[in-house]
Amino acid sequence: MLWRYILNSFISLGIIYLVFRKKNFVKFSAFFLMVAFMILIFFHGILLKTNFEDGYLFPFYIRRFIIHPIFLFLLLPAFYVQKKQKKNLQ
């Protein structure tokens, strides 16, 4: 899962840079992805340790966040809206 998350993160950061051409967006995204991975892997580890006593649905979605580039779909619109609002204020 770590390899897949790293690969998705680099691809996501590349896409964000290609779309917006702003290093600040890439830096924020890298920090966000790093923190998100630490939080998600922590909860996934806890669920693995408890042998999924609460069911399999929650661990399934945590794993999905780890191995799929879902955060890219959240960050792209957020940066787009921020860029549009900044442009409207000027």
PDB file of N, CA, C and O in Angstrom:
ATOM      1  N   MET A   1       0.818  -1.196   0.000  1.00  0.00           N
ATOM      2  CA  MET A   1       0.000   0.000   0.000  1.00  0.00           C
ATOM      3  C   MET A   1       0.860   1.258   0.000  1.00  0.00           C
ATOM      4  O   MET A   1       0.487   2.269  -0.596  1.00  0.00           O
ATOM      5  N   LEU A   2       2.007   1.197   0.665  1.00  0.00           N
ATOM      6  CA  LEU A   2       2.894   2.366   0.697  1.00  0.00           C
ATOM      7  C   LEU A   2       3.370   2.714  -0.706  1.00  0.00           C
ATOM      8  O   LEU A   2       3.344   3.879  -1.103  1.00  0.00           O
ATOM      9  N   TRP A   3       3.805   1.705  -1.459  1.00  0.00           N
ATOM     10  CA  TRP A   3       4.289   1.953  -2.826  1.00  0.00           C
ATOM     11  C   TRP A   3       3.186   2.559  -3.683  1.00  0.00           C
ATOM     12  O   TRP A   3       3.430   3.501  -4.437  1.00  0.00           O
ATOM     13  N   ARG A   4       1.991   2.030  -3.574  1.00  0.00           N
ATOM     14  CA  ARG A   4       0.877   2.527  -4.370  1.00  0.00           C
ATOM     15  C   ARG A   4       0.537   3.967  -3.988  1.00  0.00           C
ATOM     16  O   ARG A   4       0.254   4.792  -4.856  1.00  0.00           O
ATOM     17  N   TYR A   5       0.565   4.265  -2.691  1.00  0.00           N
ATOM     18  CA  TYR A   5       0.269   5.621  -2.243  1.00  0.00           C
ATOM     19  C   TYR A   5       1.339   6.600  -2.729  1.00  0.00           C
ATOM     20  O   TYR A   5       1.016   7.703  -3.169  1.00  0.00           O
ATOM     21  N   ILE A   6       2.598   6.205  -2.652  1.00  0.00           N
ATOM     22  CA  ILE A   6       3.683   7.068  -3.129  1.00  0.00           C
ATOM     23  C   ILE A   6       3.553   7.318  -4.625  1.00  0.00           C
ATOM     24  O   ILE A   6       3.697   8.451  -5.083  1.00  0.00           O
ATOM     25  N   LEU A   7       3.281   6.266  -5.383  1.00  0.00           N
ATOM     26  CA  LEU A   7       3.105   6.411  -6.826  1.00  0.00           C
ATOM     27  C   LEU A   7       1.933   7.340  -7.153  1.00  0.00           C
ATOM     28  O   LEU A   7       2.063   8.229  -7.994  1.00  0.00           O
ATOM     29  N   ASN A   8       0.796   7.137  -6.496  1.00  0.00           N
ATOM     30  CA  ASN A   8      -0.361   8.007  -6.715  1.00  0.00           C
ATOM     31  C   ASN A   8      -0.074   9.438  -6.293  1.00  0.00           C
ATOM     32  O   ASN A   8      -0.537  10.383  -6.931  1.00  0.00           O
ATOM     33  N   SER A   9       0.694   9.601  -5.214  1.00  0.00           N
ATOM     34  CA  SER A   9       1.017  10.949  -4.745  1.00  0.00           C
ATOM     35  C   SER A   9       1.878  11.693  -5.756  1.00  0.00           C
ATOM     36  O   SER A   9       1.616  12.859  -6.052  1.00  0.00           O
ATOM     37  N   PHE A  10       2.899  11.036  -6.287  1.00  0.00           N
ATOM     38  CA  PHE A  10       3.753  11.692  -7.282  1.00  0.00           C
ATOM     39  C   PHE A  10       2.973  12.039  -8.547  1.00  0.00           C
ATOM     40  O   PHE A  10       3.153  13.116  -9.115  1.00  0.00           O
ATOM     41  N   ILE A  11       2.122  11.142  -8.981  1.00  0.00           N
ATOM     42  CA  ILE A  11       1.302  11.422 -10.166  1.00  0.00           C
ATOM     43  C   ILE A  11       0.347  12.581  -9.876  1.00  0.00           C
ATOM     44  O   ILE A  11       0.172  13.466 -10.713  1.00  0.00           O
ATOM     45  N   SER A  12      -0.266  12.574  -8.699  1.00  0.00           N
ATOM     46  CA  SER A  12      -1.186  13.654  -8.320  1.00  0.00           C
ATOM     47  C   SER A  12      -0.465  14.995  -8.246  1.00  0.00           C
ATOM     48  O   SER A  12      -0.976  16.006  -8.727  1.00  0.00           O
ATOM     49  N   LEU A  13       0.720  15.001  -7.644  1.00  0.00           N
ATOM     50  CA  LEU A  13       1.486  16.246  -7.563  1.00  0.00           C
ATOM     51  C   LEU A  13       1.881  16.744  -8.949  1.00  0.00           C
ATOM     52  O   LEU A  13       1.868  17.949  -9.204  1.00  0.00           O
ATOM     53  N   GLY A  14       2.230  15.830  -9.836  1.00  0.00           N
ATOM     54  CA  GLY A  14       2.558  16.209 -11.209  1.00  0.00           C
ATOM     55  C   GLY A  14       1.369  16.814 -11.935  1.00  0.00           C
ATOM     56  O   GLY A  14       1.509  17.803 -12.654  1.00  0.00           O
ATOM     57  N   ILE A  15       0.208  16.220 -11.747  1.00  0.00           N
ATOM     58  CA  ILE A  15      -1.002  16.742 -12.386  1.00  0.00           C
ATOM     59  C   ILE A  15      -1.340  18.123 -11.841  1.00  0.00           C
ATOM     60  O   ILE A  15      -1.702  19.020 -12.601  1.00  0.00           O
ATOM     61  N   ILE A  16      -1.223  18.295 -10.537  1.00  0.00           N
ATOM     62  CA  ILE A  16      -1.510  19.595  -9.929  1.00  0.00           C
ATOM     63  C   ILE A  16      -0.546  20.648 -10.457  1.00  0.00           C
ATOM     64  O   ILE A  16      -0.950  21.777 -10.735  1.00  0.00           O
ATOM     65  N   TYR A  17       0.723  20.288 -10.595  1.00  0.00           N
ATOM     66  CA  TYR A  17       1.686  21.255 -11.127  1.00  0.00           C
ATOM     67  C   TYR A  17       1.394  21.580 -12.593  1.00  0.00           C
ATOM     68  O   TYR A  17       1.482  22.739 -13.000  1.00  0.00           O
ATOM     69  N   LEU A  18       1.049  20.573 -13.379  1.00  0.00           N
ATOM     70  CA  LEU A  18       0.752  20.816 -14.793  1.00  0.00           C
ATOM     71  C   LEU A  18      -0.494  21.679 -14.986  1.00  0.00           C
ATOM     72  O   LEU A  18      -0.549  22.483 -15.916  1.00  0.00           O
ATOM     73  N   VAL A  19      -1.472  21.522 -14.135  1.00  0.00           N
ATOM     74  CA  VAL A  19      -2.715  22.276 -14.276  1.00  0.00           C
ATOM     75  C   VAL A  19      -2.558  23.718 -13.807  1.00  0.00           C
ATOM     76  O   VAL A  19      -3.034  24.639 -14.470  1.00  0.00           O
ATOM     77  N   PHE A  20      -1.888  23.923 -12.662  1.00  0.00           N
ATOM     78  CA  PHE A  20      -1.866  25.259 -12.062  1.00  0.00           C
ATOM     79  C   PHE A  20      -0.521  25.977 -12.181  1.00  0.00           C
ATOM     80  O   PHE A  20      -0.483  27.205 -12.103  1.00  0.00           O
ATOM     81  N   ARG A  21       0.563  25.261 -12.362  1.00  0.00           N
ATOM     82  CA  ARG A  21       1.910  25.856 -12.476  1.00  0.00           C
ATOM     83  C   ARG A  21       2.274  26.720 -11.261  1.00  0.00           C
ATOM     84  O   ARG A  21       2.925  27.756 -11.400  1.00  0.00           O
ATOM     85  N   LYS A  22       1.851  26.287 -10.082  1.00  0.00           N
ATOM     86  CA  LYS A  22       2.162  27.018  -8.852  1.00  0.00           C
ATOM     87  C   LYS A  22       2.825  26.058  -7.865  1.00  0.00           C
ATOM     88  O   LYS A  22       2.271  25.015  -7.519  1.00  0.00           O
ATOM     89  N   LYS A  23       4.007  26.432  -7.428  1.00  0.00           N
ATOM     90  CA  LYS A  23       4.732  25.573  -6.490  1.00  0.00           C
ATOM     91  C   LYS A  23       4.076  25.559  -5.116  1.00  0.00           C
ATOM     92  O   LYS A  23       4.190  24.573  -4.386  1.00  0.00           O
ATOM     93  N   ASN A  24       3.389  26.645  -4.754  1.00  0.00           N
ATOM     94  CA  ASN A  24       2.703  26.669  -3.459  1.00  0.00           C
ATOM     95  C   ASN A  24       1.609  25.603  -3.388  1.00  0.00           C
ATOM     96  O   ASN A  24       1.419  24.972  -2.348  1.00  0.00           O
ATOM     97  N   PHE A  25       0.899  25.407  -4.481  1.00  0.00           N
ATOM     98  CA  PHE A  25      -0.132  24.373  -4.517  1.00  0.00           C
ATOM     99  C   PHE A  25       0.494  22.995  -4.378  1.00  0.00           C
ATOM    100  O   PHE A  25      -0.047  22.131  -3.688  1.00  0.00           O
ATOM    101  N   VAL A  26       1.617  22.788  -5.023  1.00  0.00           N
ATOM    102  CA  VAL A  26       2.295  21.486  -4.953  1.00  0.00           C
ATOM    103  C   VAL A  26       2.835  21.241  -3.546  1.00  0.00           C
ATOM    104  O   VAL A  26       2.738  20.128  -3.030  1.00  0.00           O
ATOM    105  N   LYS A  27       3.401  22.269  -2.925  1.00  0.00           N
ATOM    106  CA  LYS A  27       3.920  22.115  -1.558  1.00  0.00           C
ATOM    107  C   LYS A  27       2.791  21.786  -0.584  1.00  0.00           C
ATOM    108  O   LYS A  27       2.920  20.885   0.245  1.00  0.00           O
ATOM    109  N   PHE A  28       1.692  22.518  -0.691  1.00  0.00           N
ATOM    110  CA  PHE A  28       0.561  22.241   0.190  1.00  0.00           C
ATOM    111  C   PHE A  28       0.023  20.834  -0.043  1.00  0.00           C
ATOM    112  O   PHE A  28      -0.286  20.118   0.910  1.00  0.00           O
ATOM    113  N   SER A  29      -0.087  20.439  -1.305  1.00  0.00           N
ATOM    114  CA  SER A  29      -0.594  19.103  -1.629  1.00  0.00           C
ATOM    115  C   SER A  29       0.318  18.018  -1.089  1.00  0.00           C
ATOM    116  O   SER A  29      -0.160  17.009  -0.570  1.00  0.00           O
ATOM    117  N   ALA A  30       1.627  18.210  -1.202  1.00  0.00           N
ATOM    118  CA  ALA A  30       2.579  17.220  -0.688  1.00  0.00           C
ATOM    119  C   ALA A  30       2.435  17.084   0.825  1.00  0.00           C
ATOM    120  O   ALA A  30       2.425  15.973   1.356  1.00  0.00           O
ATOM    121  N   PHE A  31       2.324  18.219   1.517  1.00  0.00           N
ATOM    122  CA  PHE A  31       2.140  18.172   2.968  1.00  0.00           C
ATOM    123  C   PHE A  31       0.812  17.505   3.318  1.00  0.00           C
ATOM    124  O   PHE A  31       0.755  16.675   4.225  1.00  0.00           O
ATOM    125  N   PHE A  32      -0.244  17.861   2.610  1.00  0.00           N
ATOM    126  CA  PHE A  32      -1.561  17.278   2.843  1.00  0.00           C
ATOM    127  C   PHE A  32      -1.543  15.773   2.633  1.00  0.00           C
ATOM    128  O   PHE A  32      -2.084  15.025   3.447  1.00  0.00           O
ATOM    129  N   LEU A  33      -0.922  15.324   1.545  1.00  0.00           N
ATOM    130  CA  LEU A  33      -0.861  13.894   1.252  1.00  0.00           C
ATOM    131  C   LEU A  33      -0.036  13.141   2.297  1.00  0.00           C
ATOM    132  O   LEU A  33      -0.370  12.010   2.652  1.00  0.00           O
ATOM    133  N   MET A  34       1.032  13.757   2.786  1.00  0.00           N
ATOM    134  CA  MET A  34       1.858  13.118   3.808  1.00  0.00           C
ATOM    135  C   MET A  34       1.072  12.954   5.114  1.00  0.00           C
ATOM    136  O   MET A  34       1.081  11.882   5.719  1.00  0.00           O
ATOM    137  N   VAL A  35       0.403  14.009   5.537  1.00  0.00           N
ATOM    138  CA  VAL A  35      -0.382  13.947   6.773  1.00  0.00           C
ATOM    139  C   VAL A  35      -1.552  12.970   6.619  1.00  0.00           C
ATOM    140  O   VAL A  35      -1.846  12.200   7.534  1.00  0.00           O
ATOM    141  N   ALA A  36      -2.206  13.003   5.477  1.00  0.00           N
ATOM    142  CA  ALA A  36      -3.327  12.092   5.234  1.00  0.00           C
ATOM    143  C   ALA A  36      -2.866  10.635   5.284  1.00  0.00           C
ATOM    144  O   ALA A  36      -3.563   9.779   5.828  1.00  0.00           O
ATOM    145  N   PHE A  37      -1.693  10.356   4.715  1.00  0.00           N
ATOM    146  CA  PHE A  37      -1.192   8.985   4.751  1.00  0.00           C
ATOM    147  C   PHE A  37      -0.919   8.544   6.186  1.00  0.00           C
ATOM    148  O   PHE A  37      -1.266   7.426   6.569  1.00  0.00           O
ATOM    149  N   MET A  38      -0.311   9.400   6.968  1.00  0.00           N
ATOM    150  CA  MET A  38      -0.010   9.026   8.358  1.00  0.00           C
ATOM    151  C   MET A  38      -1.293   8.755   9.141  1.00  0.00           C
ATOM    152  O   MET A  38      -1.350   7.802   9.918  1.00  0.00           O
ATOM    153  N   ILE A  39      -2.307   9.568   8.949  1.00  0.00           N
ATOM    154  CA  ILE A  39      -3.575   9.368   9.655  1.00  0.00           C
ATOM    155  C   ILE A  39      -4.262   8.095   9.174  1.00  0.00           C
ATOM    156  O   ILE A  39      -4.724   7.293   9.985  1.00  0.00           O
ATOM    157  N   LEU A  40      -4.330   7.908   7.866  1.00  0.00           N
ATOM    158  CA  LEU A  40      -5.013   6.734   7.321  1.00  0.00           C
ATOM    159  C   LEU A  40      -4.309   5.435   7.682  1.00  0.00           C
ATOM    160  O   LEU A  40      -4.967   4.455   8.032  1.00  0.00           O
ATOM    161  N   ILE A  41      -2.988   5.411   7.604  1.00  0.00           N
ATOM    162  CA  ILE A  41      -2.266   4.176   7.902  1.00  0.00           C
ATOM    163  C   ILE A  41      -2.353   3.859   9.394  1.00  0.00           C
ATOM    164  O   ILE A  41      -2.353   2.690   9.778  1.00  0.00           O
ATOM    165  N   PHE A  42      -2.426   4.892  10.236  1.00  0.00           N
ATOM    166  CA  PHE A  42      -2.607   4.680  11.679  1.00  0.00           C
ATOM    167  C   PHE A  42      -3.934   3.973  11.948  1.00  0.00           C
ATOM    168  O   PHE A  42      -3.976   2.966  12.655  1.00  0.00           O
ATOM    169  N   PHE A  43      -5.024   4.508  11.375  1.00  0.00           N
ATOM    170  CA  PHE A  43      -6.324   3.884  11.591  1.00  0.00           C
ATOM    171  C   PHE A  43      -6.409   2.501  10.945  1.00  0.00           C
ATOM    172  O   PHE A  43      -7.040   1.597  11.493  1.00  0.00           O
ATOM    173  N   HIS A  44      -5.791   2.340   9.808  1.00  0.00           N
ATOM    174  CA  HIS A  44      -5.801   1.027   9.167  1.00  0.00           C
ATOM    175  C   HIS A  44      -5.042   0.016  10.028  1.00  0.00           C
ATOM    176  O   HIS A  44      -5.467  -1.133  10.146  1.00  0.00           O
ATOM    177  N   GLY A  45      -3.933   0.429  10.625  1.00  0.00           N
ATOM    178  CA  GLY A  45      -3.183  -0.454  11.514  1.00  0.00           C
ATOM    179  C   GLY A  45      -3.983  -0.852  12.737  1.00  0.00           C
ATOM    180  O   GLY A  45      -3.948  -2.006  13.166  1.00  0.00           O
ATOM    181  N   ILE A  46      -4.708   0.111  13.299  1.00  0.00           N
ATOM    182  CA  ILE A  46      -5.561  -0.210  14.447  1.00  0.00           C
ATOM    183  C   ILE A  46      -6.631  -1.224  14.060  1.00  0.00           C
ATOM    184  O   ILE A  46      -6.899  -2.167  14.805  1.00  0.00           O
ATOM    185  N   LEU A  47      -7.235  -1.030  12.903  1.00  0.00           N
ATOM    186  CA  LEU A  47      -8.274  -1.955  12.460  1.00  0.00           C
ATOM    187  C   LEU A  47      -7.700  -3.341  12.173  1.00  0.00           C
ATOM    188  O   LEU A  47      -8.356  -4.349  12.437  1.00  0.00           O
ATOM    189  N   LEU A  48      -6.495  -3.399  11.640  1.00  0.00           N
ATOM    190  CA  LEU A  48      -5.868  -4.702  11.419  1.00  0.00           C
ATOM    191  C   LEU A  48      -5.579  -5.400  12.746  1.00  0.00           C
ATOM    192  O   LEU A  48      -5.728  -6.616  12.865  1.00  0.00           O
ATOM    193  N   LYS A  49      -5.167  -4.624  13.728  1.00  0.00           N
ATOM    194  CA  LYS A  49      -4.834  -5.192  15.036  1.00  0.00           C
ATOM    195  C   LYS A  49      -6.071  -5.739  15.747  1.00  0.00           C
ATOM    196  O   LYS A  49      -5.984  -6.722  16.483  1.00  0.00           O
ATOM    197  N   THR A  50      -7.220  -5.101  15.527  1.00  0.00           N
ATOM    198  CA  THR A  50      -8.453  -5.555  16.177  1.00  0.00           C
ATOM    199  C   THR A  50      -9.192  -6.596  15.341  1.00  0.00           C
ATOM    200  O   THR A  50     -10.309  -6.980  15.686  1.00  0.00           O
ATOM    201  N   ASN A  51      -8.592  -7.053  14.260  1.00  0.00           N
ATOM    202  CA  ASN A  51      -9.177  -8.097  13.401  1.00  0.00           C
ATOM    203  C   ASN A  51     -10.548  -7.724  12.855  1.00  0.00           C
ATOM    204  O   ASN A  51     -11.422  -8.580  12.713  1.00  0.00           O
ATOM    205  N   PHE A  52     -10.732  -6.453  12.551  1.00  0.00           N
ATOM    206  CA  PHE A  52     -11.962  -5.954  11.920  1.00  0.00           C
ATOM    207  C   PHE A  52     -13.209  -6.337  12.728  1.00  0.00           C
ATOM    208  O   PHE A  52     -14.187  -6.829  12.164  1.00  0.00           O
ATOM    209  N   GLU A  53     -13.175  -6.114  14.029  1.00  0.00           N
ATOM    210  CA  GLU A  53     -14.310  -6.466  14.887  1.00  0.00           C
ATOM    211  C   GLU A  53     -15.571  -5.689  14.532  1.00  0.00           C
ATOM    212  O   GLU A  53     -16.677  -6.188  14.738  1.00  0.00           O
ATOM    213  N   ASP A  54     -15.428  -4.488  14.009  1.00  0.00           N
ATOM    214  CA  ASP A  54     -16.592  -3.669  13.664  1.00  0.00           C
ATOM    215  C   ASP A  54     -17.082  -3.893  12.244  1.00  0.00           C
ATOM    216  O   ASP A  54     -18.000  -3.205  11.796  1.00  0.00           O
ATOM    217  N   GLY A  55     -16.504  -4.819  11.542  1.00  0.00           N
ATOM    218  CA  GLY A  55     -16.904  -5.095  10.172  1.00  0.00           C
ATOM    219  C   GLY A  55     -15.803  -4.737   9.182  1.00  0.00           C
ATOM    220  O   GLY A  55     -14.737  -4.256   9.567  1.00  0.00           O
ATOM    221  N   TYR A  56     -16.074  -4.976   7.915  1.00  0.00           N
ATOM    222  CA  TYR A  56     -15.067  -4.776   6.882  1.00  0.00           C
ATOM    223  C   TYR A  56     -15.268  -3.512   6.056  1.00  0.00           C
ATOM    224  O   TYR A  56     -14.404  -3.173   5.247  1.00  0.00           O
ATOM    225  N   LEU A  57     -16.372  -2.812   6.234  1.00  0.00           N
ATOM    226  CA  LEU A  57     -16.663  -1.666   5.386  1.00  0.00           C
ATOM    227  C   LEU A  57     -15.736  -0.485   5.658  1.00  0.00           C
ATOM    228  O   LEU A  57     -15.211   0.112   4.717  1.00  0.00           O
ATOM    229  N   PHE A  58     -15.526  -0.138   6.922  1.00  0.00           N
ATOM    230  CA  PHE A  58     -14.648   0.986   7.264  1.00  0.00           C
ATOM    231  C   PHE A  58     -13.204   0.738   6.815  1.00  0.00           C
ATOM    232  O   PHE A  58     -12.604   1.630   6.214  1.00  0.00           O
ATOM    233  N   PRO A  59     -12.622  -0.443   7.083  1.00  0.00           N
ATOM    234  CA  PRO A  59     -11.256  -0.690   6.582  1.00  0.00           C
ATOM    235  C   PRO A  59     -11.183  -0.678   5.054  1.00  0.00           C
ATOM    236  O   PRO A  59     -10.172  -0.273   4.480  1.00  0.00           O
ATOM    237  N   PHE A  60     -12.245  -1.119   4.408  1.00  0.00           N
ATOM    238  CA  PHE A  60     -12.280  -1.100   2.951  1.00  0.00           C
ATOM    239  C   PHE A  60     -12.166   0.322   2.424  1.00  0.00           C
ATOM    240  O   PHE A  60     -11.427   0.570   1.472  1.00  0.00           O
ATOM    241  N   TYR A  61     -12.891   1.264   3.033  1.00  0.00           N
ATOM    242  CA  TYR A  61     -12.832   2.644   2.573  1.00  0.00           C
ATOM    243  C   TYR A  61     -11.521   3.328   2.937  1.00  0.00           C
ATOM    244  O   TYR A  61     -11.025   4.158   2.175  1.00  0.00           O
ATOM    245  N   ILE A  62     -10.962   2.993   4.078  1.00  0.00           N
ATOM    246  CA  ILE A  62      -9.638   3.533   4.409  1.00  0.00           C
ATOM    247  C   ILE A  62      -8.612   3.044   3.399  1.00  0.00           C
ATOM    248  O   ILE A  62      -7.784   3.820   2.922  1.00  0.00           O
ATOM    249  N   ARG A  63      -8.667   1.765   3.074  1.00  0.00           N
ATOM    250  CA  ARG A  63      -7.744   1.214   2.074  1.00  0.00           C
ATOM    251  C   ARG A  63      -7.954   1.877   0.718  1.00  0.00           C
ATOM    252  O   ARG A  63      -6.992   2.130  -0.007  1.00  0.00           O
ATOM    253  N   ARG A  64      -9.182   2.152   0.382  1.00  0.00           N
ATOM    254  CA  ARG A  64      -9.474   2.816  -0.895  1.00  0.00           C
ATOM    255  C   ARG A  64      -8.851   4.208  -0.948  1.00  0.00           C
ATOM    256  O   ARG A  64      -8.316   4.605  -1.984  1.00  0.00           O
ATOM    257  N   PHE A  65      -8.916   4.957   0.157  1.00  0.00           N
ATOM    258  CA  PHE A  65      -8.266   6.263   0.208  1.00  0.00           C
ATOM    259  C   PHE A  65      -6.755   6.132   0.064  1.00  0.00           C
ATOM    260  O   PHE A  65      -6.108   7.012  -0.502  1.00  0.00           O
ATOM    261  N   ILE A  66      -6.196   5.050   0.569  1.00  0.00           N
ATOM    262  CA  ILE A  66      -4.747   4.873   0.507  1.00  0.00           C
ATOM    263  C   ILE A  66      -4.290   4.501  -0.898  1.00  0.00           C
ATOM    264  O   ILE A  66      -3.288   5.035  -1.374  1.00  0.00           O
ATOM    265  N   ILE A  67      -4.996   3.603  -1.569  1.00  0.00           N
ATOM    266  CA  ILE A  67      -4.471   3.093  -2.840  1.00  0.00           C
ATOM    267  C   ILE A  67      -5.037   3.775  -4.082  1.00  0.00           C
ATOM    268  O   ILE A  67      -4.543   3.533  -5.183  1.00  0.00           O
ATOM    269  N   HIS A  68      -6.058   4.618  -3.938  1.00  0.00           N
ATOM    270  CA  HIS A  68      -6.610   5.317  -5.099  1.00  0.00           C
ATOM    271  C   HIS A  68      -6.338   6.808  -4.977  1.00  0.00           C
ATOM    272  O   HIS A  68      -6.239   7.328  -3.866  1.00  0.00           O
ATOM    273  N   PRO A  69      -6.216   7.502  -6.104  1.00  0.00           N
ATOM    274  CA  PRO A  69      -5.915   8.951  -6.051  1.00  0.00           C
ATOM    275  C   PRO A  69      -7.149   9.808  -5.771  1.00  0.00           C
ATOM    276  O   PRO A  69      -7.425  10.760  -6.501  1.00  0.00           O
ATOM    277  N   ILE A  70      -7.884   9.474  -4.724  1.00  0.00           N
ATOM    278  CA  ILE A  70      -9.109  10.197  -4.393  1.00  0.00           C
ATOM    279  C   ILE A  70      -8.808  11.622  -3.964  1.00  0.00           C
ATOM    280  O   ILE A  70      -9.591  12.530  -4.241  1.00  0.00           O
ATOM    281  N   PHE A  71      -7.678  11.831  -3.288  1.00  0.00           N
ATOM    282  CA  PHE A  71      -7.353  13.175  -2.826  1.00  0.00           C
ATOM    283  C   PHE A  71      -7.120  14.137  -3.991  1.00  0.00           C
ATOM    284  O   PHE A  71      -7.328  15.341  -3.845  1.00  0.00           O
ATOM    285  N   LEU A  72      -6.698  13.629  -5.127  1.00  0.00           N
ATOM    286  CA  LEU A  72      -6.532  14.478  -6.305  1.00  0.00           C
ATOM    287  C   LEU A  72      -7.872  15.079  -6.710  1.00  0.00           C
ATOM    288  O   LEU A  72      -7.943  16.246  -7.093  1.00  0.00           O
ATOM    289  N   PHE A  73      -8.932  14.280  -6.626  1.00  0.00           N
ATOM    290  CA  PHE A  73     -10.267  14.767  -6.982  1.00  0.00           C
ATOM    291  C   PHE A  73     -10.796  15.776  -5.971  1.00  0.00           C
ATOM    292  O   PHE A  73     -11.721  16.529  -6.276  1.00  0.00           O
ATOM    293  N   LEU A  74     -10.229  15.801  -4.791  1.00  0.00           N
ATOM    294  CA  LEU A  74     -10.608  16.814  -3.805  1.00  0.00           C
ATOM    295  C   LEU A  74      -9.765  18.078  -3.944  1.00  0.00           C
ATOM    296  O   LEU A  74     -10.273  19.187  -3.785  1.00  0.00           O
ATOM    297  N   LEU A  75      -8.485  17.911  -4.238  1.00  0.00           N
ATOM    298  CA  LEU A  75      -7.577  19.054  -4.291  1.00  0.00           C
ATOM    299  C   LEU A  75      -7.735  19.888  -5.562  1.00  0.00           C
ATOM    300  O   LEU A  75      -7.651  21.115  -5.501  1.00  0.00           O
ATOM    301  N   LEU A  76      -7.960  19.257  -6.695  1.00  0.00           N
ATOM    302  CA  LEU A  76      -8.085  20.005  -7.952  1.00  0.00           C
ATOM    303  C   LEU A  76      -9.216  21.037  -7.909  1.00  0.00           C
ATOM    304  O   LEU A  76      -8.974  22.202  -8.222  1.00  0.00           O
ATOM    305  N   PRO A  77     -10.439  20.656  -7.534  1.00  0.00           N
ATOM    306  CA  PRO A  77     -11.496  21.680  -7.472  1.00  0.00           C
ATOM    307  C   PRO A  77     -11.230  22.737  -6.408  1.00  0.00           C
ATOM    308  O   PRO A  77     -11.568  23.907  -6.594  1.00  0.00           O
ATOM    309  N   ALA A  78     -10.629  22.332  -5.297  1.00  0.00           N
ATOM    310  CA  ALA A  78     -10.336  23.311  -4.240  1.00  0.00           C
ATOM    311  C   ALA A  78      -9.353  24.365  -4.733  1.00  0.00           C
ATOM    312  O   ALA A  78      -9.548  25.558  -4.497  1.00  0.00           O
ATOM    313  N   PHE A  79      -8.301  23.933  -5.415  1.00  0.00           N
ATOM    314  CA  PHE A  79      -7.328  24.890  -5.944  1.00  0.00           C
ATOM    315  C   PHE A  79      -7.925  25.738  -7.057  1.00  0.00           C
ATOM    316  O   PHE A  79      -7.593  26.917  -7.183  1.00  0.00           O
ATOM    317  N   TYR A  80      -8.801  25.153  -7.863  1.00  0.00           N
ATOM    318  CA  TYR A  80      -9.445  25.896  -8.936  1.00  0.00           C
ATOM    319  C   TYR A  80     -10.310  27.023  -8.364  1.00  0.00           C
ATOM    320  O   TYR A  80     -10.264  28.158  -8.839  1.00  0.00           O
ATOM    321  N   VAL A  81     -11.096  26.693  -7.342  1.00  0.00           N
ATOM    322  CA  VAL A  81     -11.949  27.704  -6.711  1.00  0.00           C
ATOM    323  C   VAL A  81     -11.097  28.781  -6.059  1.00  0.00           C
ATOM    324  O   VAL A  81     -11.414  29.966  -6.160  1.00  0.00           O
ATOM    325  N   GLN A  82     -10.019  28.383  -5.392  1.00  0.00           N
ATOM    326  CA  GLN A  82      -9.140  29.364  -4.762  1.00  0.00           C
ATOM    327  C   GLN A  82      -8.517  30.288  -5.803  1.00  0.00           C
ATOM    328  O   GLN A  82      -8.414  31.495  -5.584  1.00  0.00           O
ATOM    329  N   LYS A  83      -8.105  29.728  -6.924  1.00  0.00           N
ATOM    330  CA  LYS A  83      -7.502  30.535  -7.986  1.00  0.00           C
ATOM    331  C   LYS A  83      -8.528  31.513  -8.568  1.00  0.00           C
ATOM    332  O   LYS A  83      -8.202  32.671  -8.826  1.00  0.00           O
ATOM    333  N   LYS A  84      -9.761  31.053  -8.773  1.00  0.00           N
ATOM    334  CA  LYS A  84     -10.820  31.915  -9.302  1.00  0.00           C
ATOM    335  C   LYS A  84     -11.171  33.037  -8.325  1.00  0.00           C
ATOM    336  O   LYS A  84     -11.359  34.180  -8.741  1.00  0.00           O
ATOM    337  N   GLN A  85     -11.260  32.722  -7.035  1.00  0.00           N
ATOM    338  CA  GLN A  85     -11.584  33.741  -6.050  1.00  0.00           C
ATOM    339  C   GLN A  85     -10.482  34.784  -5.941  1.00  0.00           C
ATOM    340  O   GLN A  85     -10.756  35.976  -5.800  1.00  0.00           O
ATOM    341  N   LYS A  86      -9.245  34.333  -6.007  1.00  0.00           N
ATOM    342  CA  LYS A  86      -8.114  35.264  -5.939  1.00  0.00           C
ATOM    343  C   LYS A  86      -8.115  36.175  -7.165  1.00  0.00           C
ATOM    344  O   LYS A  86      -7.805  37.362  -7.061  1.00  0.00           O
ATOM    345  N   LYS A  87      -8.459  35.623  -8.314  1.00  0.00           N
ATOM    346  CA  LYS A  87      -8.512  36.410  -9.546  1.00  0.00           C
ATOM    347  C   LYS A  87      -9.647  37.433  -9.485  1.00  0.00           C
ATOM    348  O   LYS A  87      -9.493  38.552  -9.975  1.00  0.00           O
ATOM    349  N   ASN A  88     -10.776  37.066  -8.894  1.00  0.00           N
ATOM    350  CA  ASN A  88     -11.913  37.974  -8.789  1.00  0.00           C
ATOM    351  C   ASN A  88     -11.637  39.113  -7.804  1.00  0.00           C
ATOM    352  O   ASN A  88     -12.169  40.211  -7.968  1.00  0.00           O
ATOM    353  N   LEU A  89     -10.822  38.866  -6.798  1.00  0.00           N
ATOM    354  CA  LEU A  89     -10.513  39.910  -5.828  1.00  0.00           C
ATOM    355  C   LEU A  89      -9.555  40.968  -6.377  1.00  0.00           C
ATOM    356  O   LEU A  89      -9.540  42.104  -5.904  1.00  0.00           O
ATOM    357  N   GLN A  90      -8.780  40.598  -7.348  1.00  0.00           N
ATOM    358  CA  GLN A  90      -7.792  41.533  -7.902  1.00  0.00           C
ATOM    359  C   GLN A  90      -8.391  42.427  -8.918  1.00  0.00           C
ATOM    360  O   GLN A  90      -7.697  43.272  -9.483  1.00  0.00           O
TER     361      GLN A  90
END
